[in-house]
C-alpha cells in the first residue's frame, strides 16, 4: 500500500460505513414497519376470533408501507443526483 493510499484509507472507510449505515437503517425501517402491522393483525385475530382475516390485512398494509418507504427513498435518491 502506497503512502497516498494509506492517507486516503480513513476517508474511504468513513464513506463506506456511512453508506452501510444508511442501507441498514432503511432495511430496519422496512422490517419494523412490516412486522408491526403483521403482529397487529395477528393480535386483532386473537382478540376477535377472526383467524386469518386481520393477519392478511396486516400483511397488505405492511407491504403498502414498505412500498411507500421505498418510493420515498427513491425520490430522495433521484433528487440528490
C-alpha positions in Angstrom: 0.0 0.0 0.0 1.4 3.4 -1.0 1.6 6.4 1.1 -1.3 8.1 -0.7 -3.5 5.1 -0.3 -2.8 4.9 3.4 -3.7 8.6 3.8 -7.0 8.2 1.9 -8.0 4.9 3.6 -9.8 6.6 6.6 -11.8 8.7 4.2 -12.8 5.7 2.1 -13.7 3.7 5.2 -15.8 6.6 6.6 -17.7 6.8 3.3 -18.3 3.0 3.3 -19.5 3.0 6.9 -21.9 5.9 6.1 -23.3 4.0 3.1 -23.7 0.8 5.1 -25.5 2.6 7.9 -27.9 4.2 5.5 -28.8 0.9 4.0 -29.1 -0.8 7.3 -31.4 2.0 8.5 -33.6 1.6 5.5 -33.8 -2.1 5.9 -34.6 -1.9 9.6 -37.3 0.7 9.0 -38.9 -1.5 6.4 -38.7 -4.7 8.5 -40.0 -3.0 11.6 -43.0 -1.4 9.9 -43.9 -4.6 8.1 -43.6 -6.7 11.3 -45.6 -4.1 13.3 -48.6 -4.4 11.0 -48.4 -8.2 10.8 -48.3 -8.6 14.6 -51.1 -6.0 14.9 -53.2 -8.1 12.6 -52.3 -11.3 14.4 -53.2 -9.7 17.7 -56.6 -8.5 16.3 -57.3 -12.0 15.1 -56.7 -13.4 18.6 -58.9 -10.8 20.2 -61.8 -11.1 17.8 -61.5 -14.7 16.8 -61.3 -14.0 13.0 -58.3 -16.3 12.3 -56.6 -15.2 9.1 -58.6 -12.0 8.3 -56.7 -9.3 10.2 -53.4 -11.1 9.6 -53.9 -10.8 5.9 -54.9 -7.1 6.3 -51.8 -6.5 8.4 -49.6 -8.1 5.6 -51.2 -6.0 2.9 -50.9 -2.8 5.0 -47.3 -3.7 5.9 -46.5 -4.2 2.2 -48.1 -0.9 1.3 -46.0 0.8 3.9 -42.9 -0.9 2.5 -43.7 0.4 -1.0 -44.2 3.9 0.4 -40.9 3.9 2.2 -39.1 2.6 -0.9 -40.8 5.3 -3.1 -39.7 8.0 -0.6 -36.1 6.7 -0.7 -36.1 6.5 -4.5 -37.4 10.1 -4.7 -34.7 11.4 -2.3 -32.0 9.5 -4.2 -33.2 10.9 -7.5 -33.1 14.5 -6.2 -29.6 14.1 -4.9 -28.3 13.3 -8.5 
